[in-house]
């Protein structure tokens, strides 16, 4: 960036700040060329508990497959669902 960034204004309310950022570009106030990547290793994705009815023989087979891989069967189900979604 060739020029100095403008100082950040102060806002009386959150609504005033929202209105300001709706009509202004953050590059006027920040030198994004100096930005650094941030890692947030402790963030966990939001999960939702669901109830899924499976035939007992299917659940038993999944548990055997999970045991062979030394992973919890719920984790194996999630991996398989994710792989199936990516293949479509």
KEDRENTOR-251459 format. One record per residue: chain; residue in one letter; residue number from 1; x, y, z of N, C-alpha, C, O in turn. Coordinates in Angstrom, 1 decimal, always signed. Example, Ala and Ser with C-alpha at 12.3 -4.5 7.8 and 13.67 -1.06 7.14 Angstrom:
BEGIN
ATOM  drenza  dovo  drenke    n_c1    n_c2    n_c3   ca_c1   ca_c2   ca_c3    c_c1    c_c2    c_c3    o_c1    o_c2    o_c3
ATOM       A     A       1   +13.2    -5.7    +7.8   +12.3    -4.5    +7.8   +13.2    -3.3    +7.8   +14.2    -3.3    +8.5
ATOM       A     S       2   +12.8    -2.2    +7.1   +13.7    -1.1    +7.1   +12.9    +0.0    +7.9   +13.4    +1.1    +8.0
//
This chain:
BEGIN
ATOM  drenza  dovo  drenke    n_c1    n_c2    n_c3   ca_c1   ca_c2   ca_c3    c_c1    c_c2    c_c3    o_c1    o_c2    o_c3
ATOM       A     X       1    +0.9    -1.2    +0.0    +0.0    +0.0    +0.0    +0.9    +1.2    +0.0    +1.9    +1.3    +0.8
ATOM       A     X       2    +0.6    +2.2    -0.8    +1.5    +3.4    -1.0    +1.2    +4.5    +0.0    +2.0    +5.3    +0.4
ATOM       A     X       3    -0.1    +4.6    +0.5    -0.4    +5.6    +1.4    -0.7    +5.1    +2.8    -1.0    +3.9    +3.0
ATOM       A     X       4    -0.7    +5.9    +3.8    -1.0    +5.5    +5.2    -2.5    +5.2    +5.3    -3.3    +5.9    +4.8
ATOM       A     X       5    -2.8    +4.2    +6.0    -4.2    +3.9    +6.3    -4.9    +5.0    +7.1    -4.2    +5.6    +8.0
ATOM       A     X       6    -6.2    +5.2    +6.8    -6.9    +6.2    +7.6    -7.1    +5.6    +9.0    -7.2    +4.4    +9.2
ATOM       A     X       7    -7.2    +6.4   +10.0    -7.5    +5.9   +11.4    -8.9    +5.4   +11.4    -9.8    +5.8   +10.8
ATOM       A     X       8    -9.1    +4.4   +12.3   -10.4    +3.8   +12.5   -11.3    +4.8   +13.2   -10.9    +5.3   +14.3
ATOM       A     X       9   -12.5    +5.0   +12.7   -13.4    +5.9   +13.5   -14.0    +5.2   +14.7   -13.9    +4.0   +14.8
ATOM       A     X      10   -14.5    +6.0   +15.6   -15.2    +5.4   +16.8   -16.7    +5.5   +16.5   -17.1    +6.4   +15.8
ATOM       A     X      11   -17.4    +4.6   +17.1   -18.8    +4.5   +16.8   -19.6    +4.6   +18.1   -19.2    +4.0   +19.1
ATOM       A     X      12   -20.7    +5.3   +18.1   -21.6    +5.4   +19.3   -22.4    +4.2   +19.5   -22.6    +3.8   +20.7
ATOM       A     X      13   -22.8    +3.5   +18.4   -23.6    +2.3   +18.6   -23.1    +1.2   +17.5   -22.4    +1.5   +16.6
ATOM       A     X      14   -23.5    +0.0   +17.8   -23.2    -1.1   +16.9   -23.9    -0.8   +15.5   -23.4    -1.1   +14.5
ATOM       A     X      15   -25.1    -0.2   +15.5   -25.8    +0.1   +14.3   -25.1    +1.1   +13.5   -25.0    +1.0   +12.2
ATOM       A     X      16   -24.5    +2.1   +14.1   -23.7    +3.1   +13.4   -22.4    +2.5   +12.8   -22.1    +2.8   +11.6
ATOM       A     X      17   -21.8    +1.6   +13.5   -20.6    +0.9   +12.9   -21.0    +0.0   +11.8   -20.3    +0.0   +10.7
ATOM       A     X      18   -22.2    -0.7   +11.9   -22.7    -1.5   +10.8   -22.9    -0.7    +9.5   -22.5    -1.1    +8.4
ATOM       A     X      19   -23.6    +0.4    +9.7   -23.9    +1.3    +8.6   -22.6    +1.8    +7.9   -22.5    +1.9    +6.7
ATOM       A     X      20   -21.6    +2.1    +8.8   -20.3    +2.6    +8.2   -19.7    +1.6    +7.3   -19.3    +1.8    +6.2
ATOM       A     X      21   -19.6    +0.3    +7.9   -18.9    -0.7    +7.1   -19.7    -1.2    +5.9   -19.1    -1.8    +5.0
ATOM       A     X      22   -20.9    -0.9    +5.9   -21.7    -1.3    +4.7   -21.4    -0.4    +3.5   -21.6    -0.7    +2.4
ATOM       A     X      23   -20.8    +0.8    +3.8   -20.5    +1.8    +2.8   -19.1    +2.1    +2.6   -18.7    +3.0    +1.8
ATOM       A     X      24   -18.2    +1.5    +3.4   -16.7    +1.7    +3.3   -16.0    +0.4    +3.2   -16.4    -0.6    +3.6
ATOM       A     X      25   -14.8    +0.6    +2.6   -13.9    -0.6    +2.3   -12.9    -0.6    +3.5   -12.3    +0.4    +3.8
ATOM       A     X      26   -12.7    -1.8    +4.0   -11.7    -1.9    +5.1   -10.3    -1.6    +4.6    -9.4    -1.3    +5.5
ATOM       A     X      27   -10.0    -1.7    +3.4    -8.6    -1.4    +2.9    -8.3    +0.1    +3.0    -7.1    +0.4    +2.9
ATOM       A     X      28    -9.3    +0.9    +3.3    -9.0    +2.3    +3.5    -8.3    +2.5    +4.9    -7.6    +3.5    +5.1
ATOM       A     X      29    -8.6    +1.5    +5.8    -8.2    +1.7    +7.2    -7.1    +0.7    +7.6    -6.4    +0.9    +8.6
ATOM       A     X      30    -6.9    -0.4    +6.8    -5.9    -1.4    +7.1    -5.0    -1.6    +6.0    -5.4    -1.5    +4.8
ATOM       A     X      31    -3.7    -2.0    +6.3    -2.8    -2.4    +5.2    -2.8    -3.9    +5.2    -2.0    -4.6    +5.9
ATOM       A     X      32    -3.6    -4.4    +4.3    -3.8    -5.9    +4.2    -2.6    -6.6    +3.7    -2.4    -7.8    +3.9
ATOM       A     X      33    -1.6    -5.9    +3.1    -0.4    -6.5    +2.7    +0.5    -6.9    +3.9    +1.4    -7.8    +3.8
ATOM       A     X      34    +0.2    -6.4    +5.1    +0.9    -6.7    +6.3    +0.2    -7.8    +7.1    +0.7    -8.2    +8.2
ATOM       A     X      35    -0.9    -8.3    +6.6    -1.7    -9.3    +7.3    -1.0   -10.6    +7.4    -0.2   -10.9    +6.5
ATOM       A     X      36    -1.2   -11.3    +8.4    -0.6   -12.6    +8.6    -1.7   -13.7    +8.8    -2.8   -13.4    +9.4
ATOM       A     X      37    -1.5   -14.9    +8.3    -2.4   -16.0    +8.5    -2.5   -16.3   +10.0    -1.5   -16.3   +10.7
ATOM       A     X      38    -3.7   -16.7   +10.4    -3.9   -17.0   +11.8    -4.4   -18.5   +11.8    -5.3   -18.9   +11.0
ATOM       A     X      39    -3.9   -19.3   +12.7    -4.4   -20.6   +12.9    -5.1   -20.7   +14.2    -4.7   -20.2   +15.2
ATOM       A     X      40    -6.3   -21.3   +14.2    -7.1   -21.5   +15.4    -7.3   -23.0   +15.6    -8.3   -23.5   +15.3
ATOM       A     X      41    -6.2   -23.7   +16.1    -6.3   -25.1   +16.2    -7.3   -25.7   +17.2    -7.6   -26.9   +17.1
ATOM       A     X      42    -7.7   -24.9   +18.1    -8.6   -25.4   +19.1   -10.1   -25.2   +18.8   -11.0   -25.6   +19.5
ATOM       A     X      43   -10.4   -24.6   +17.6   -11.8   -24.5   +17.2   -12.3   -25.8   +16.8   -11.7   -26.6   +16.0
ATOM       A     X      44   -13.5   -26.1   +17.2   -14.1   -27.4   +16.8   -15.4   -27.0   +16.0   -16.1   -26.1   +16.3
ATOM       A     X      45   -15.6   -27.7   +14.9   -16.8   -27.4   +14.1   -18.1   -27.7   +14.9   -18.1   -28.6   +15.8
ATOM       A     X      46   -19.1   -26.9   +14.6   -20.3   -27.1   +15.3   -20.9   -28.5   +14.9   -20.9   -28.8   +13.7
ATOM       A     X      47   -21.4   -29.2   +15.8   -22.0   -30.5   +15.5   -23.4   -30.5   +16.0   -23.8   -29.8   +16.9
ATOM       A     X      48   -24.2   -31.4   +15.4   -25.6   -31.5   +15.8   -25.9   -33.0   +16.0   -25.5   -33.9   +15.2
ATOM       A     X      49   -26.4   -33.3   +17.2   -26.8   -34.7   +17.5   -28.0   -35.1   +16.7   -29.0   -34.4   +16.7
ATOM       A     X      50   -28.0   -36.3   +16.1   -29.1   -36.8   +15.4   -29.4   -38.2   +15.9   -28.5   -38.8   +16.5
ATOM       A     X      51   -30.6   -38.7   +15.6   -30.9   -40.1   +15.9   -31.1   -40.8   +14.6   -31.8   -40.3   +13.7
ATOM       A     X      52   -30.4   -41.9   +14.4   -30.5   -42.6   +13.2   -30.8   -44.1   +13.5   -30.0   -44.7   +14.2
ATOM       A     X      53   -31.8   -44.6   +12.9   -32.2   -46.0   +13.2   -31.6   -46.8   +12.1   -31.8   -46.6   +10.9
ATOM       A     X      54   -30.8   -47.8   +12.6   -30.2   -48.8   +11.6   -30.6   -50.2   +12.0   -30.8   -50.5   +13.2
ATOM       A     X      55   -30.6   -51.0   +11.0   -30.9   -52.5   +11.4   -29.7   -53.0   +12.2   -28.5   -52.5   +12.0
ATOM       A     X      56   -30.0   -53.8   +13.2   -28.9   -54.3   +14.1   -27.8   -54.9   +13.3   -26.6   -54.7   +13.7
ATOM       A     X      57   -28.0   -55.7   +12.3   -27.0   -56.4   +11.5   -26.0   -55.3   +10.9   -24.8   -55.5   +10.8
ATOM       A     X      58   -26.6   -54.2   +10.4   -25.8   -53.2    +9.8   -24.9   -52.5   +10.8   -23.7   -52.3   +10.6
ATOM       A     X      59   -25.5   -52.2   +12.0   -24.7   -51.5   +13.0   -23.6   -52.5   +13.5   -22.5   -52.0   +13.8
ATOM       A     X      60   -23.9   -53.8   +13.6   -22.9   -54.7   +14.0   -21.7   -54.8   +13.0   -20.6   -54.8   +13.4
ATOM       A     X      61   -22.1   -54.7   +11.7   -21.0   -54.7   +10.7   -20.2   -53.5   +10.7   -19.0   -53.5   +10.5
ATOM       A     X      62   -20.8   -52.3   +11.0   -20.1   -51.1   +11.1   -19.1   -51.1   +12.3   -18.0   -50.7   +12.2
ATOM       A     X      63   -19.6   -51.7   +13.4   -18.8   -51.8   +14.6   -17.6   -52.7   +14.4   -16.5   -52.4   +14.9
ATOM       A     X      64   -17.8   -53.8   +13.6   -16.7   -54.7   +13.3   -15.6   -54.0   +12.4   -14.4   -54.1   +12.7
ATOM       A     X      65   -16.1   -53.2   +11.4   -15.2   -52.5   +10.6   -14.5   -51.4   +11.3   -13.3   -51.2   +11.1
ATOM       A     X      66   -15.2   -50.7   +12.3   -14.5   -49.7   +13.1   -13.5   -50.3   +14.0   -12.4   -49.8   +14.2
ATOM       A     X      67   -13.8   -51.4   +14.6   -12.9   -52.1   +15.5   -11.6   -52.6   +14.7   -10.5   -52.5   +15.3
ATOM       A     X      68   -11.8   -53.0   +13.5   -10.6   -53.4   +12.7    -9.7   -52.2   +12.4    -8.5   -52.4   +12.2
ATOM       A     X      69   -10.3   -51.0   +12.3    -9.5   -49.8   +12.1    -9.1   -49.1   +13.4    -8.4   -48.1   +13.3
ATOM       A     X      70    -9.5   -49.6   +14.5    -9.3   -49.1   +15.8    -9.7   -47.6   +15.9    -9.0   -46.7   +16.4
ATOM       A     X      71   -11.0   -47.4   +15.5   -11.6   -46.1   +15.6   -13.0   -46.3   +16.1   -13.6   -47.4   +16.0
ATOM       A     X      72   -13.6   -45.3   +16.8   -15.0   -45.4   +17.2   -15.9   -45.5   +16.0   -15.7   -44.9   +15.0
ATOM       A     X      73   -17.0   -46.3   +16.2   -17.9   -46.6   +15.1   -18.6   -45.3   +14.6   -18.8   -45.1   +13.4
ATOM       A     X      74   -18.9   -44.4   +15.5   -19.5   -43.1   +15.1   -18.6   -42.3   +14.2   -19.0   -41.7   +13.2
ATOM       A     X      75   -17.3   -42.3   +14.5   -16.3   -41.6   +13.7   -16.2   -42.2   +12.3   -16.1   -41.5   +11.3
ATOM       A     X      76   -16.2   -43.5   +12.3   -16.1   -44.2   +11.0   -17.4   -43.9   +10.1   -17.2   -43.6    +8.9
ATOM       A     X      77   -18.5   -43.8   +10.7   -19.7   -43.5   +10.0   -19.6   -42.1    +9.4   -19.9   -41.8    +8.3
ATOM       A     X      78   -19.1   -41.1   +10.2   -18.9   -39.7    +9.7   -17.9   -39.7    +8.6   -18.1   -39.0    +7.6
ATOM       A     X      79   -16.8   -40.4    +8.7   -15.8   -40.5    +7.6   -16.5   -41.0    +6.3   -16.3   -40.4    +5.3
ATOM       A     X      80   -17.2   -42.1    +6.4   -17.8   -42.7    +5.3   -18.8   -41.7    +4.7   -18.9   -41.6    +3.4
ATOM       A     X      81   -19.6   -41.1    +5.5   -20.6   -40.1    +4.9   -19.9   -39.0    +4.2   -20.3   -38.5    +3.1
ATOM       A     X      82   -18.8   -38.5    +4.8   -18.0   -37.4    +4.2   -17.4   -37.8    +2.8   -17.5   -37.1    +1.8
ATOM       A     X      83   -16.9   -39.0    +2.8   -16.3   -39.6    +1.6   -17.4   -39.7    +0.5   -17.1   -39.4    -0.7
ATOM       A     X      84   -18.5   -40.2    +0.9   -19.6   -40.3    -0.1   -20.1   -39.0    -0.7   -20.3   -38.9    -1.8
ATOM       A     X      85   -20.1   -38.0    +0.2   -20.5   -36.7    -0.2   -19.5   -36.1    -1.2   -19.9   -35.5    -2.2
ATOM       A     X      86   -18.2   -36.3    -1.0   -17.2   -35.8    -1.9   -17.2   -36.5    -3.2   -16.8   -35.9    -4.2
ATOM       A     X      87   -17.6   -37.7    -3.2   -17.6   -38.5    -4.5   -18.8   -38.1    -5.4   -18.8   -38.5    -6.6
ATOM       A     X      88   -19.7   -37.4    -4.9   -20.9   -37.0    -5.7   -20.8   -35.6    -6.1   -21.7   -35.0    -6.8
//
